[in-house]
Amino acid sequence: MKKLTLLSLMLGCNLALWAADNSPGWLARPLSLADALNTALAQNASILKAKNDLEASQGVVIQTRAVALPQLVGSGQYKATDPSAVESNPFFNQPQQNWNAGIQLVQNIYMGGKMVAAIRAADATKTQAVAIYQTAVADTLLGVRLAYYDVLLAAQQITVREASVKLLQKELEDQQHRFDAGTVPHFNVLRAEVAVANERPPLIAARNAYRIAKNNLANLLGYDLPRDIWEDVPLHLTDTLDTVPFTVNLPDAIQQALARRTELTTARKTVELQQLNIVNARAGYKPTVALFAGYDWFNAKMSAPVVLNHEIDGWSAGAQLSWNIFDGALTRGKVTQARALYEKSRTDLADQSRQIELAVRTAYSDFIEAKETLESQAKVQEQADEALREAKARAEAGTATQLEVLDAETSLTQARTTQIQAQHDYVAARARLERAIGADLAPAK
């Protein structure tokens, strides 16, 4: 059974190495945070879909403006009639075959305010579409940043847990030697073995978290991972959890968020569009005036005999007025609906403003907590190292117990874990705060 287990482990390692050696070059190259963000801008599915939505909105803009632009219409018809269905008299014979063709230019000059509203709505729709795209980009870049930091944290946790296992293993070996020499009871060896065993599950969990974090980052980067890479994605991150000092004034941050957040730009343009919809609805109460000019061709119908190639053509021009005097209260219903949606959009804008202010306050509070936690851990690891050194020295002198040494080793591991977690929480909280205030998270080009 032991030989079979060893063979399986060797086979698994060989397969993992083979997958890493045969991975695509773009997957194995060093990846900085800026590289990750640029890759996401080019490949992330959410950003690509948002870009498609932005392009689609251009079509909506064109359609909206079409109301105010002239229309050029061409038409033509040929008609053959059964002789038995043609009315005739001694003075005039209806032709059995007829044709006509024409081209007409139509320009609406008054539509109850719809034309001006259409031009303004087109501009508002364009601005709104850009804001929606920018929101999607900002959210995605924040997700990439946090995923990158998660990978760095998981890698550091593995290092800490491996160091802890190594430290406890050395303690186990030391206690085994002392037991063999007859200076300590077997209980010390058992306690050291339990300490090593208890530290292995956190190491296993850290390695699993590292695998999951790298898979998540690869997915956000739009990587299509080869199917033969299943054990560990060979991402090589070059940045670190760099805790650069960052200061922010909360009132200024709230003001900046209310001025720069693209979600509010979207909501403001929604209010504008809903207000223009009221204008469009009210247009039903008013007349529509249009000018037209065209040129027509048709065969003569009153000549004798009637022939198809006897053509008549000429210009025509005029004006057209239409007015729905009563439409069964259809316009009234449209106006009522448009006003209600307009009020709803205003309420939504006010609510989003409050939500964004709340998000800034929450992100600021989380950042302050992370900053204070990081500062509190500045010298903890040094103190834990010194405590372990003194515990071992006292144990060597016979003035401390093995339990004190194990406690010191556990405290050192906890200090290291807390410190890297504090570094991660600091950079993550800063990224969330920057997103909350509407800062640009894209890398400098």
GUROBA-67873 format. One record per residue (C-alpha): residue number from 0; residue in one letter; x, y, z. Coordinates in Angstrom, 3 decimals, always signed. Example, Ala and Ser with C-alpha at 12.3 -4.5 7.8 and 13.67 -1.06 7.14 Angstrom:
<0, 'A', <+12.300, -4.500, +7.800>>;
<1, 'S', <+13.670, -1.060, +7.140>>;
This chain:
<0, 'M', <+0.000, +0.000, +0.000>>;
<1, 'K', <+2.844, +2.406, +0.853>>;
<2, 'K', <+4.527, +1.676, -2.508>>;
<3, 'L', <+1.248, +2.324, -4.331>>;
<4, 'T', <+0.752, +5.622, -2.502>>;
<5, 'L', <+4.320, +6.722, -3.278>>;
<6, 'L', <+3.829, +5.820, -6.951>>;
<7, 'S', <+0.617, +7.844, -7.111>>;
<8, 'L', <+2.292, +10.879, -5.556>>;
<9, 'M', <+5.187, +10.661, -7.998>>;
<10, 'L', <+2.797, +10.357, -10.930>>;
<11, 'G', <+0.798, +13.367, -9.750>>;
<12, 'C', <+3.930, +15.477, -9.361>>;
<13, 'N', <+5.167, +14.486, -12.817>>;
<14, 'L', <+1.822, +15.376, -14.372>>;
<15, 'A', <+1.784, +18.749, -12.629>>;
<16, 'L', <+5.344, +19.493, -13.797>>;
<17, 'W', <+4.463, +18.384, -17.328>>;
<18, 'A', <+1.437, +20.700, -17.351>>;
<19, 'A', <+3.529, +23.612, -16.117>>;
<20, 'D', <+6.247, +22.977, -18.720>>;
<21, 'N', <+3.658, +22.807, -21.501>>;
<22, 'S', <+1.586, +25.819, -20.401>>;
<23, 'P', <+1.136, +28.741, -22.830>>;
<24, 'G', <+3.753, +31.452, -22.728>>;
<25, 'W', <+1.228, +34.142, -21.810>>;
<26, 'L', <+0.294, +32.150, -18.711>>;
<27, 'A', <+3.826, +31.561, -17.448>>;
<28, 'R', <+5.194, +35.088, -17.908>>;
<29, 'P', <+5.621, +37.357, -14.845>>;
<30, 'L', <+2.441, +39.284, -14.101>>;
<31, 'S', <+2.450, +42.651, -12.361>>;
<32, 'L', <-0.710, +44.319, -11.113>>;
<33, 'A', <-0.592, +46.798, -14.007>>;
<34, 'D', <-0.249, +43.898, -16.459>>;
<35, 'A', <-3.228, +42.190, -14.862>>;
<36, 'L', <-5.378, +45.312, -15.143>>;
<37, 'N', <-4.395, +45.881, -18.780>>;
<38, 'T', <-5.098, +42.232, -19.580>>;
<39, 'A', <-8.521, +42.527, -17.979>>;
<40, 'L', <-9.268, +45.635, -20.036>>;
<41, 'A', <-8.536, +43.642, -23.181>>;
<42, 'Q', <-9.995, +40.233, -22.301>>;
<43, 'N', <-12.390, +40.320, -19.348>>;
<44, 'A', <-15.836, +39.102, -20.367>>;
<45, 'S', <-17.735, +41.733, -18.374>>;
<46, 'I', <-15.756, +44.557, -19.985>>;
<47, 'L', <-16.147, +43.075, -23.466>>;
<48, 'K', <-19.910, +42.752, -22.985>>;
<49, 'A', <-20.090, +46.304, -21.661>>;
<50, 'K', <-18.204, +47.453, -24.750>>;
<51, 'N', <-20.738, +45.649, -26.945>>;
<52, 'D', <-23.557, +47.366, -25.058>>;
<53, 'L', <-21.832, +50.706, -25.635>>;
<54, 'E', <-21.634, +50.030, -29.367>>;
<55, 'A', <-25.287, +48.962, -29.407>>;
<56, 'S', <-26.261, +52.214, -27.713>>;
<57, 'Q', <-24.812, +54.110, -30.666>>;
<58, 'G', <-27.544, +52.531, -32.756>>;
<59, 'V', <-30.127, +53.788, -30.272>>;
<60, 'V', <-28.662, +57.291, -30.559>>;
<61, 'I', <-28.967, +57.176, -34.345>>;
<62, 'Q', <-32.557, +55.936, -34.141>>;
<63, 'T', <-33.461, +58.685, -31.676>>;
<64, 'R', <-32.070, +61.439, -33.888>>;
<65, 'A', <-33.858, +60.064, -36.957>>;
<66, 'V', <-37.100, +61.773, -35.884>>;
<67, 'A', <-35.606, +65.195, -36.591>>;
<68, 'L', <-33.938, +64.329, -39.905>>;
<69, 'P', <-35.562, +64.419, -43.378>>;
<70, 'Q', <-36.671, +61.192, -45.004>>;
<71, 'L', <-36.238, +60.342, -48.669>>;
<72, 'V', <-38.746, +57.757, -49.873>>;
<73, 'G', <-38.861, +56.017, -53.241>>;
<74, 'S', <-41.859, +54.022, -54.461>>;
<75, 'G', <-43.040, +52.183, -57.552>>;
<76, 'Q', <-45.863, +49.929, -58.709>>;
<77, 'Y', <-46.962, +47.948, -61.741>>;
<78, 'K', <-50.506, +46.573, -62.000>>;
<79, 'A', <-52.177, +44.302, -64.587>>;
<80, 'T', <-55.985, +43.841, -64.448>>;
<81, 'D', <-58.208, +41.169, -65.941>>;
<82, 'P', <-60.105, +42.721, -68.911>>;
<83, 'S', <-63.397, +41.541, -67.412>>;
<84, 'A', <-62.700, +43.628, -64.318>>;
<85, 'V', <-61.991, +46.828, -66.251>>;
<86, 'E', <-64.849, +49.307, -66.550>>;
<87, 'S', <-65.321, +50.815, -70.001>>;
<88, 'N', <-67.641, +53.356, -71.682>>;
<89, 'P', <-67.912, +54.971, -75.110>>;
<90, 'F', <-65.879, +57.971, -74.033>>;
<91, 'F', <-63.041, +56.490, -71.988>>;
<92, 'N', <-61.417, +53.099, -71.642>>;
<93, 'Q', <-59.638, +52.219, -68.395>>;
<94, 'P', <-56.186, +50.760, -69.098>>;
<95, 'Q', <-55.581, +47.118, -68.236>>;
<96, 'Q', <-51.990, +47.830, -67.225>>;
<97, 'N', <-50.749, +50.653, -65.062>>;
<98, 'W', <-47.463, +51.677, -63.576>>;
<99, 'N', <-46.206, +54.538, -61.432>>;
<100, 'A', <-43.002, +55.551, -59.686>>;
<101, 'G', <-41.900, +58.432, -57.558>>;
<102, 'I', <-39.419, +59.816, -55.102>>;
<103, 'Q', <-40.374, +62.110, -52.232>>;
<104, 'L', <-38.470, +64.097, -49.623>>;
<105, 'V', <-40.363, +64.650, -46.363>>;
<106, 'Q', <-39.246, +66.946, -43.554>>;
<107, 'N', <-41.180, +67.322, -40.332>>;
<108, 'I', <-41.037, +70.936, -39.183>>;
<109, 'Y', <-43.252, +70.732, -36.110>>;
<110, 'M', <-44.167, +67.693, -34.014>>;
<111, 'G', <-45.260, +69.242, -30.755>>;
<112, 'G', <-41.721, +69.344, -29.317>>;
<113, 'K', <-40.672, +65.830, -30.340>>;
<114, 'M', <-37.886, +66.971, -32.652>>;
<115, 'V', <-36.011, +69.054, -30.078>>;
<116, 'A', <-36.591, +66.345, -27.463>>;
<117, 'A', <-35.168, +63.718, -29.835>>;
<118, 'I', <-31.921, +65.654, -30.311>>;
<119, 'R', <-31.526, +66.179, -26.563>>;
<120, 'A', <-32.417, +62.560, -25.843>>;
<121, 'A', <-29.779, +61.344, -28.288>>;
<122, 'D', <-27.076, +63.306, -26.463>>;
<123, 'A', <-28.322, +62.123, -23.072>>;
<124, 'T', <-28.429, +58.497, -24.229>>;
<125, 'K', <-24.868, +58.712, -25.515>>;
<126, 'T', <-23.580, +60.160, -22.235>>;
<127, 'Q', <-25.525, +57.587, -20.243>>;
<128, 'A', <-24.134, +54.698, -22.294>>;
<129, 'V', <-20.563, +55.875, -21.727>>;
<130, 'A', <-21.220, +56.168, -17.977>>;
<131, 'I', <-22.637, +52.632, -17.846>>;
<132, 'Y', <-19.541, +51.332, -19.635>>;
<133, 'Q', <-17.228, +53.196, -17.264>>;
<134, 'T', <-19.092, +51.742, -14.286>>;
<135, 'A', <-18.606, +48.218, -15.613>>;
<136, 'V', <-14.899, +48.861, -16.177>>;
<137, 'A', <-14.410, +50.307, -12.681>>;
<138, 'D', <-16.213, +47.402, -11.003>>;
<139, 'T', <-14.219, +44.850, -12.981>>;
<140, 'L', <-10.859, +46.508, -12.293>>;
<141, 'L', <-11.660, +46.560, -8.587>>;
<142, 'G', <-12.448, +42.841, -8.774>>;
<143, 'V', <-9.119, +42.188, -10.506>>;
<144, 'R', <-7.209, +44.187, -7.905>>;
<145, 'L', <-8.829, +42.303, -5.047>>;
<146, 'A', <-8.245, +38.944, -6.766>>;
<147, 'Y', <-4.573, +39.852, -7.295>>;
<148, 'Y', <-4.234, +40.742, -3.615>>;
<149, 'D', <-5.962, +37.492, -2.646>>;
<150, 'V', <-3.335, +35.485, -4.553>>;
<151, 'L', <-0.530, +37.398, -2.828>>;
<152, 'L', <-2.148, +36.801, +0.562>>;
<153, 'A', <-2.605, +33.084, -0.081>>;
<154, 'A', <+1.032, +32.755, -1.161>>;
<155, 'Q', <+2.202, +34.500, +2.021>>;
<156, 'Q', <-0.049, +32.303, +4.139>>;
<157, 'I', <+1.581, +29.221, +2.644>>;
<158, 'T', <+5.002, +30.624, +3.526>>;
<159, 'V', <+3.919, +31.306, +7.108>>;
<160, 'R', <+2.321, +27.894, +7.560>>;
<161, 'E', <+5.308, +26.097, +6.049>>;
<162, 'A', <+7.622, +27.996, +8.375>>;
<163, 'S', <+5.397, +27.057, +11.301>>;
<164, 'V', <+5.410, +23.369, +10.372>>;
<165, 'K', <+9.186, +23.500, +9.957>>;
<166, 'L', <+9.569, +25.194, +13.329>>;
<167, 'L', <+7.366, +22.656, +15.093>>;
<168, 'Q', <+9.121, +19.814, +13.294>>;
<169, 'K', <+12.441, +21.034, +14.646>>;
<170, 'E', <+10.903, +21.137, +18.118>>;
<171, 'L', <+9.703, +17.567, +17.644>>;
<172, 'E', <+13.177, +16.441, +16.590>>;
<173, 'D', <+14.713, +18.228, +19.560>>;
<174, 'Q', <+12.294, +16.572, +21.990>>;
<175, 'Q', <+12.926, +13.195, +20.355>>;
<176, 'H', <+16.671, +13.597, +20.867>>;
<177, 'R', <+16.116, +14.627, +24.480>>;
<178, 'F', <+13.847, +11.647, +25.028>>;
<179, 'D', <+16.438, +9.325, +23.499>>;
<180, 'A', <+18.983, +10.819, +25.882>>;
<181, 'G', <+16.592, +10.246, +28.782>>;
<182, 'T', <+16.289, +13.913, +29.786>>;
<183, 'V', <+12.591, +14.368, +29.022>>;
<184, 'P', <+9.537, +12.086, +29.268>>;
<185, 'H', <+7.821, +10.578, +26.241>>;
<186, 'F', <+4.929, +12.933, +26.904>>;
<187, 'N', <+7.028, +15.796, +25.494>>;
<188, 'V', <+7.477, +13.884, +22.229>>;
<189, 'L', <+3.756, +13.180, +21.987>>;
<190, 'R', <+2.886, +16.808, +22.618>>;
<191, 'A', <+5.329, +17.948, +19.909>>;
<192, 'E', <+3.868, +15.390, +17.461>>;
<193, 'V', <+0.353, +16.692, +18.175>>;
<194, 'A', <+1.518, +20.266, +17.583>>;
<195, 'V', <+2.968, +19.310, +14.172>>;
<196, 'A', <-0.169, +17.409, +13.232>>;
<197, 'N', <-2.391, +20.309, +14.263>>;
<198, 'E', <-0.420, +22.714, +12.072>>;
<199, 'R', <-0.685, +20.632, +8.870>>;
<200, 'P', <-4.420, +21.261, +8.159>>;
<201, 'P', <-3.954, +25.068, +8.067>>;
<202, 'L', <-1.076, +24.503, +5.624>>;
<203, 'I', <-3.288, +22.312, +3.444>>;
<204, 'A', <-6.059, +24.918, +3.608>>;
<205, 'A', <-3.612, +27.675, +2.647>>;
<206, 'R', <-2.472, +25.741, -0.405>>;
<207, 'N', <-6.071, +25.172, -1.435>>;
<208, 'A', <-6.856, +28.883, -0.986>>;
<209, 'Y', <-3.851, +29.668, -3.192>>;
<210, 'R', <-5.116, +27.382, -5.962>>;
<211, 'I', <-8.606, +28.851, -5.794>>;
<212, 'A', <-7.327, +32.444, -5.746>>;
<213, 'K', <-5.195, +31.884, -8.850>>;
<214, 'N', <-8.088, +30.248, -10.688>>;
<215, 'N', <-10.301, +33.187, -9.809>>;
<216, 'L', <-7.718, +35.703, -11.022>>;
<217, 'A', <-7.173, +33.767, -14.261>>;
<218, 'N', <-10.911, +33.801, -14.874>>;
<219, 'L', <-11.136, +37.573, -14.340>>;
<220, 'L', <-8.236, +38.047, -16.755>>;
<221, 'G', <-10.159, +36.174, -19.447>>;
<222, 'Y', <-7.644, +33.340, -19.688>>;
<223, 'D', <-8.768, +30.130, -21.343>>;
<224, 'L', <-6.791, +27.680, -19.230>>;
<225, 'P', <-5.595, +24.489, -20.938>>;
<226, 'R', <-7.436, +21.433, -19.697>>;
<227, 'D', <-4.185, +19.706, -18.734>>;
<228, 'I', <-3.485, +22.398, -16.107>>;
<229, 'W', <-5.507, +21.085, -13.193>>;
<230, 'E', <-3.289, +21.040, -10.111>>;
<231, 'D', <-1.866, +24.545, -9.916>>;
<232, 'V', <-2.208, +27.459, -12.361>>;
<233, 'P', <+1.351, +28.689, -13.068>>;
<234, 'L', <+0.722, +32.391, -12.459>>;
<235, 'H', <+3.816, +34.289, -11.352>>;
<236, 'L', <+2.854, +37.557, -9.648>>;
<237, 'T', <+5.609, +40.143, -9.321>>;
<238, 'D', <+3.978, +42.800, -7.119>>;
<239, 'T', <+3.717, +42.648, -3.344>>;
<240, 'L', <+1.229, +43.779, -0.708>>;
<241, 'D', <+2.750, +47.253, -0.701>>;
<242, 'T', <+1.222, +49.244, +2.162>>;
<243, 'V', <+1.969, +52.748, +0.873>>;
<244, 'P', <+0.655, +55.467, +3.234>>;
<245, 'F', <-2.648, +56.882, +2.027>>;
<246, 'T', <-4.604, +59.750, +3.538>>;
<247, 'V', <-8.105, +60.926, +2.690>>;
<248, 'N', <-10.463, +63.541, +4.093>>;
<249, 'L', <-13.971, +62.127, +4.446>>;
<250, 'P', <-15.973, +65.281, +3.517>>;
<251, 'D', <-13.787, +65.786, +0.442>>;
<252, 'A', <-14.123, +62.103, -0.444>>;
<253, 'I', <-17.927, +62.283, -0.272>>;
<254, 'Q', <-17.987, +65.412, -2.414>>;
<255, 'Q', <-15.673, +63.796, -4.941>>;
<256, 'A', <-17.826, +60.674, -5.079>>;
<257, 'L', <-21.008, +62.676, -5.688>>;
<258, 'A', <-19.268, +64.525, -8.512>>;
<259, 'R', <-17.409, +61.648, -10.167>>;
<260, 'R', <-19.285, +58.407, -9.652>>;
<261, 'T', <-20.553, +57.252, -13.040>>;
<262, 'E', <-23.561, +55.583, -11.439>>;
<263, 'L', <-24.871, +59.064, -10.593>>;
<264, 'T', <-24.163, +60.239, -14.130>>;
<265, 'T', <-26.323, +57.372, -15.360>>;
<266, 'A', <-29.096, +58.252, -12.904>>;
<267, 'R', <-28.991, +61.955, -13.843>>;
<268, 'K', <-29.292, +61.116, -17.526>>;
<269, 'T', <-32.202, +58.801, -16.720>>;
<270, 'V', <-33.968, +61.751, -15.080>>;
<271, 'E', <-33.297, +63.874, -18.165>>;
<272, 'L', <-34.584, +61.177, -20.514>>;
<273, 'Q', <-37.733, +60.675, -18.452>>;
<274, 'Q', <-38.369, +64.417, -18.538>>;
<275, 'L', <-38.031, +64.360, -22.319>>;
<276, 'N', <-40.486, +61.469, -22.415>>;
<277, 'I', <-43.063, +63.842, -20.879>>;
<278, 'V', <-42.469, +66.211, -23.789>>;
<279, 'N', <-42.933, +63.347, -26.237>>;
<280, 'A', <-46.147, +62.280, -24.523>>;
<281, 'R', <-47.567, +65.824, -24.549>>;
<282, 'A', <-46.871, +66.073, -28.256>>;
<283, 'G', <-49.990, +63.979, -28.776>>;
<284, 'Y', <-52.063, +67.021, -27.856>>;
<285, 'K', <-50.464, +69.114, -30.607>>;
<286, 'P', <-50.529, +69.058, -34.420>>;
<287, 'T', <-47.842, +67.734, -36.715>>;
<288, 'V', <-46.675, +69.765, -39.711>>;
<289, 'A', <-44.487, +68.421, -42.488>>;
<290, 'L', <-43.234, +69.694, -45.840>>;
<291, 'F', <-42.736, +67.414, -48.816>>;
<292, 'A', <-41.380, +67.621, -52.340>>;
<293, 'G', <-41.008, +64.914, -54.943>>;
<294, 'Y', <-40.970, +63.799, -58.539>>;
<295, 'D', <-43.461, +61.303, -60.014>>;
<296, 'W', <-43.645, +59.139, -63.130>>;
<297, 'F', <-46.725, +57.252, -64.348>>;
<298, 'N', <-48.313, +56.011, -67.528>>;
<299, 'A', <-51.117, +58.011, -69.119>>;
<300, 'K', <-54.589, +56.699, -68.439>>;
<301, 'M', <-56.809, +58.884, -70.592>>;
<302, 'S', <-55.059, +58.715, -73.940>>;
<303, 'A', <-56.472, +56.665, -76.768>>;
<304, 'P', <-55.224, +54.139, -77.273>>;
<305, 'V', <-53.655, +53.548, -73.826>>;
<306, 'V', <-50.048, +52.394, -74.025>>;
<307, 'L', <-47.558, +51.728, -71.231>>;
<308, 'N', <-44.769, +53.790, -72.743>>;
<309, 'H', <-46.863, +56.940, -72.810>>;
<310, 'E', <-45.231, +58.500, -69.807>>;
<311, 'I', <-46.267, +61.492, -67.723>>;
<312, 'D', <-43.910, +62.961, -65.137>>;
<313, 'G', <-43.426, +66.098, -63.064>>;
<314, 'W', <-42.657, +67.724, -59.748>>;
<315, 'S', <-44.939, +67.967, -56.768>>;
<316, 'A', <-44.582, +69.811, -53.452>>;
<317, 'G', <-46.751, +70.768, -50.545>>;
<318, 'A', <-47.392, +70.773, -46.822>>;
<319, 'Q', <-49.290, +68.406, -44.604>>;
<320, 'L', <-51.022, +69.063, -41.305>>;
<321, 'S', <-52.396, +66.366, -39.011>>;
<322, 'W', <-53.991, +66.737, -35.591>>;
<323, 'N', <-55.654, +64.139, -33.426>>;
<324, 'I', <-58.573, +66.090, -32.007>>;
<325, 'F', <-59.577, +63.175, -29.749>>;
<326, 'D', <-57.653, +59.935, -29.379>>;
<327, 'G', <-59.702, +58.228, -26.692>>;
<328, 'A', <-57.518, +59.685, -23.875>>;
<329, 'L', <-54.475, +57.819, -25.212>>;
<330, 'T', <-52.263, +60.901, -24.917>>;
<331, 'R', <-53.510, +61.622, -21.417>>;
<332, 'G', <-52.539, +58.108, -20.335>>;
<333, 'K', <-49.068, +58.483, -21.862>>;
<334, 'V', <-48.518, +61.796, -20.072>>;
<335, 'T', <-49.606, +60.311, -16.742>>;
<336, 'Q', <-47.229, +57.387, -17.194>>;
<337, 'A', <-44.319, +59.636, -18.249>>;
<338, 'R', <-44.775, +61.921, -15.229>>;
<339, 'A', <-44.821, +58.989, -12.821>>;
<340, 'L', <-41.638, +57.526, -14.334>>;
<341, 'Y', <-39.997, +60.938, -14.165>>;
<342, 'E', <-40.748, +61.244, -10.447>>;
<343, 'K', <-39.499, +57.702, -9.919>>;
<344, 'S', <-36.203, +58.536, -11.646>>;
<345, 'R', <-35.747, +61.581, -9.407>>;
<346, 'T', <-36.363, +59.457, -6.326>>;
<347, 'D', <-33.870, +56.897, -7.608>>;
<348, 'L', <-31.256, +59.606, -8.158>>;
<349, 'A', <-31.683, +60.877, -4.609>>;
<350, 'D', <-31.533, +57.337, -3.245>>;
<351, 'Q', <-28.393, +56.499, -5.228>>;
<352, 'S', <-26.729, +59.647, -3.935>>;
<353, 'R', <-27.427, +58.536, -0.368>>;
<354, 'Q', <-26.256, +54.999, -1.141>>;
<355, 'I', <-22.991, +56.263, -2.619>>;
<356, 'E', <-22.408, +58.517, +0.382>>;
<357, 'L', <-23.049, +55.518, +2.632>>;
<358, 'A', <-20.632, +53.423, +0.551>>;
<359, 'V', <-17.933, +56.082, +0.936>>;
<360, 'R', <-18.467, +56.308, +4.684>>;
<361, 'T', <-18.380, +52.518, +5.023>>;
<362, 'A', <-15.280, +52.156, +2.857>>;
<363, 'Y', <-13.596, +54.960, +4.798>>;
<364, 'S', <-14.402, +53.291, +8.116>>;
<365, 'D', <-13.100, +49.939, +6.853>>;
<366, 'F', <-9.921, +51.641, +5.638>>;
<367, 'I', <-9.361, +53.311, +9.018>>;
<368, 'E', <-9.817, +49.944, +10.725>>;
<369, 'A', <-7.369, +48.267, +8.354>>;
<370, 'K', <-4.869, +51.108, +8.786>>;
<371, 'E', <-5.032, +50.986, +12.573>>;
<372, 'T', <-4.762, +47.190, +12.579>>;
<373, 'L', <-1.703, +47.365, +10.324>>;
<374, 'E', <-0.059, +49.952, +12.558>>;
<375, 'S', <-0.790, +47.834, +15.629>>;
<376, 'Q', <+1.080, +44.924, +14.074>>;
<377, 'A', <+4.211, +46.895, +13.200>>;
<378, 'K', <+6.405, +45.327, +15.920>>;
<379, 'V', <+4.371, +42.280, +16.909>>;
<380, 'Q', <+6.369, +39.861, +14.785>>;
<381, 'E', <+9.651, +41.150, +16.192>>;
<382, 'Q', <+8.280, +40.753, +19.696>>;
<383, 'A', <+7.035, +37.237, +18.933>>;
<384, 'D', <+10.455, +36.287, +17.548>>;
<385, 'E', <+12.123, +37.604, +20.680>>;
<386, 'A', <+9.589, +35.804, +22.904>>;
<387, 'L', <+10.329, +32.509, +21.174>>;
<388, 'R', <+14.072, +33.041, +21.477>>;
<389, 'E', <+13.749, +33.734, +25.201>>;
<390, 'A', <+11.428, +30.742, +25.721>>;
<391, 'K', <+13.937, +28.447, +24.057>>;
<392, 'A', <+16.810, +29.921, +26.071>>;
<393, 'R', <+14.882, +29.425, +29.307>>;
<394, 'A', <+13.981, +25.891, +28.281>>;
<395, 'E', <+17.647, +25.159, +27.647>>;
<396, 'A', <+18.431, +26.490, +31.127>>;
<397, 'G', <+15.658, +24.423, +32.629>>;
<398, 'T', <+13.565, +27.392, +33.790>>;
<399, 'A', <+10.789, +27.042, +31.187>>;
<400, 'T', <+8.592, +24.187, +30.119>>;
<401, 'Q', <+8.036, +22.731, +26.675>>;
<402, 'L', <+4.506, +24.132, +26.743>>;
<403, 'E', <+5.877, +27.663, +26.990>>;
<404, 'V', <+8.035, +27.029, +23.929>>;
<405, 'L', <+5.082, +25.653, +21.978>>;
<406, 'D', <+2.967, +28.617, +23.043>>;
<407, 'A', <+5.673, +30.993, +21.848>>;
<408, 'E', <+5.882, +29.198, +18.508>>;
<409, 'T', <+2.092, +29.376, +18.125>>;
<410, 'S', <+2.143, +33.085, +19.000>>;
<411, 'L', <+4.807, +33.709, +16.364>>;
<412, 'T', <+2.739, +31.958, +13.716>>;
<413, 'Q', <-0.313, +33.947, +14.761>>;
<414, 'A', <+1.677, +37.197, +14.627>>;
<415, 'R', <+2.945, +36.417, +11.123>>;
<416, 'T', <-0.554, +35.448, +9.965>>;
<417, 'T', <-2.126, +38.548, +11.452>>;
<418, 'Q', <+0.510, +40.787, +9.904>>;
<419, 'I', <+0.095, +39.536, +6.331>>;
<420, 'Q', <-3.675, +39.574, +6.766>>;
<421, 'A', <-3.430, +43.186, +7.947>>;
<422, 'Q', <-1.321, +44.083, +4.903>>;
<423, 'H', <-3.865, +42.460, +2.610>>;
<424, 'D', <-6.804, +44.124, +4.339>>;
<425, 'Y', <-5.094, +47.510, +4.085>>;
<426, 'V', <-4.473, +47.405, +0.328>>;
<427, 'A', <-7.917, +45.864, -0.283>>;
<428, 'A', <-9.648, +48.514, +1.851>>;
<429, 'R', <-7.742, +51.242, +0.030>>;
<430, 'A', <-8.825, +49.848, -3.353>>;
<431, 'R', <-12.459, +49.742, -2.219>>;
<432, 'L', <-12.235, +53.293, -0.881>>;
<433, 'E', <-10.739, +54.553, -4.125>>;
<434, 'R', <-13.557, +52.859, -6.036>>;
<435, 'A', <-16.135, +54.359, -3.674>>;
<436, 'I', <-14.901, +57.915, -4.269>>;
<437, 'G', <-14.756, +57.397, -8.027>>;
<438, 'A', <-10.973, +57.306, -8.447>>;
<439, 'D', <-9.591, +55.902, -11.690>>;
<440, 'L', <-8.393, +52.343, -11.025>>;
<441, 'A', <-6.999, +51.795, -14.507>>;
<442, 'P', <-3.189, +51.647, -14.804>>;
<443, 'A', <-1.335, +54.593, -16.274>>;
<444, 'K', <-0.494, +54.080, -19.942>>;
